Amino acid sequence: MPTKENIVFVKLPTDIARNYPHLYEFIQPDIPLPIEASTEAWKLNTETLTEEMFLSGILHLLAKNAEHEYADYYRRFMLKVRPNIINELASASLSKADEGCFELALEIIDALIGLSPENEGIYAFKTSILEKQKKKLVHVELFENFGQEDVVFKTDYAAVYNDILNDRDEEALLKIRRFIEREPQMWQMWFLLGWALRKLKRWENGAAAFRKAIELGGGNKDTRNELAICLMEIGELKQARRELEKALFEDPENIKIISNLGILALKSGNYREASGFFRVALEIDPHDKIAMKYLEKITDNDIESS
C-alpha cells in the first residue's frame, strides 16, 4: 500500500538486466526500492518503472528518514545512477532561493542532507539559504506595514532594498536620503538607511539611523540587533547589551542575536559568558558557522582567566 508522500516500495524482478543493464551488478533484488508513484505497487510493472521514479522516491525517503534500515544502500544506488546528483541538487536549491522559493529550496537541501549526512558543506549551504530567507522575511514584514495608499513608497522601498541586498549601498543611500527629505516619518526608510551605513562600516551614522527608526515606531528585534552591532563597533558595549537583550526577549531562539551577545561578551573580556552564548546557539543549530568560529577561538585558559 502507498505510504506517506505517495512512496511505495517495490522489489525489482530477477530479469531486471533487460531494463537496467548498467545497474545489473549493483542492484540487490531482495531490497525493495522506494518510488514516488500515484498508483499502488501491484499496478506497477517493469515497463512503467523509470529511474526518475526511483531517484525521486529515494530522495523523498532520505529527507524524511535518513536512518532507514536500507539508507546506505539507497545512497549508493542514487550516486551510482546519478554521480553528480549532489551538485545538481545544490544548484537547484540555490536557484530556487534566488527566485524567493525558500520552502522548496529548503526541501531540496533536506534531501541533500539525507543523501550525504556527513557533508558539512551542505549544512553551511542550508545556513546561507536560511539567512537569505530571513532577510527576505524582514523585507516582507517591513513592506506589509504600508497601506494601499503607499504605492509610491512601496516602489521606492523595494528599489532601495534590492540595491542594499545586491551591495549597491552608495546608490541606496542617495535614494533613501531623497525619500527621507520628502517623508521623514517613515521608520522603514530609517532602518534601510542604518542597514546601508552599517554595511559601509559607518558605525556612528548607522547607529543614529537605527535609533531614529526606533523613535518612529520601528523598535523590533531586527532594528535593535542592527543597532547593537553599530554600538559594539563604537565601544558603547553597555547600550549594545541592552538592545540585544530587548531583541532576545522578542525572539529567544534567534541565533544571530545570541551569537552577537557572545561577541559582545568577548569584547567585554568575559570569555566564560561568551562561550555559553555560542554553545546555546549551537544547541539550536549545531552547524552555525559564526558560533563555531568564535567558540573555537576560546581556550580553557581564557575561560579560567575571565
Beta strands, then each sheet from edge to edge (+ up, - down):
strand 1: 7-10
strand 2: 33-36
sheet 1: 1+ 2-
end
